[in-house]
Amino acid sequence: MPSLAFIEFAIILSAILSPLILINLVVYVVKKEIIKTTLLRSLKVFLAALVVITFIGLFTKWYHSQQPKQDPLIMKHN
């Protein structure tokens, strides 16, 4: 069974790529643009989205590492 991180990464990639592929098909059918230009445009959008997601993940990881660790005994209810 693949790891949870691999599954999440695959879901994120498919969530970003599927709308871009559909947009490429619509642009190709409607405007008759060369598919190379639309693919390059989509690749730029895809890379920008991937960078934004990576930075959000790194920022939240950094933020949570700066938070003080809670003692599990404090969280116990008597």
Contacts in CASP RR format, 6 or more apart in sequence:
PFRMAT RR
TARGET T0000
AUTHOR 0000-0000-0000
METHOD contacts of the structure
MODEL  1
MPSLAFIEFAIILSAILSPLILINLVVYVVKKEIIKTTLLRSLKVFLAAL
VVITFIGLFTKWYHSQQPKQDPLIMKHN
12 53 0 8 1.000
16 46 0 8 1.000
16 49 0 8 1.000
16 50 0 8 1.000
16 53 0 8 1.000
17 46 0 8 1.000
20 42 0 8 1.000
20 45 0 8 1.000
20 46 0 8 1.000
21 42 0 8 1.000
23 38 0 8 1.000
23 42 0 8 1.000
24 35 0 8 1.000
24 38 0 8 1.000
24 39 0 8 1.000
24 42 0 8 1.000
27 33 0 8 1.000
27 38 0 8 1.000
28 35 0 8 1.000
28 38 0 8 1.000
END
